[in-house]
């Protein structure tokens, strides 16, 4: 069994390419009779929704913005 962890999330600009890679990996694994386990880790409900559509387990994490200036929010 091959295991792949996909990392990304937040907006569509990050999630859509990640899902395209996941779908291609699933397709290639099916063609070559490889057992494949995909998991995604990242932030945002958009990632969760997209993973559910193609059948990938999704682990949501909190990933706030890193401010490159002094801020108590860091």
N, C-alpha and C positions, 0 to 999 in steps of 0.2 A: 504494500500500500504506500502510495506517495501522499505526503501531506504538504499543503501550501498555505501559508498565512499571508493574507492580503491586508495591507495597512493603508488607511486613508480615511477620508470622510469630510464631513462639513457640507461643502457646496457641490453642486452638480459638476463643476469643473474638475473636481477631484474624484468624485464617485463614478461618473459615467465612464471614464477611461478604465477605471478599476474593474467595473462590471464587464466591460468589453474583454479585458484580459481574462477574467474568470470564465466567461462563456467560451472563449477560445480554448482555454485549458480543459474545460469539461468536454468540448467537442473532440479535441485531440486525444484525450484519455480514452474516450469511447471508441475512437477509430483504432487505437492501438491496444485495446483490451487491458488498460491500466486502471487499477482501482485507485481512485483519487478522492481525497478528503480536503475540501476547501473550507477555510474559516476566514472571516473578515473581522478586523478590529479597527475601531475608529469612533468618531463622534457624530452625532446628529441623527435625527429621525429619518432623513432622506436616505442615509446609508442603510438603516434598518429595513426600510420599505423596499429598496432595490435588492437587497440580499434575499429577502423573503420571496420576491418575484422569481428569482432563479434558483432558489433552494439552497442557499449557503447559510451556514450558521454565522451569526453576527454577535460580537461582543462589543457593547458600547462602553466607552470610557469618557471621562471628562477631560477635555483638551482645550483649555482657555488660551486666549491670545497672549503671546509673550511680548510685553512692551519693551522696546529698546531704549527707554528713557526711565528716569526715576518715577515710580508709581507704587503706591501701597497696594494696588491691585495685583502686582506680581507676587 
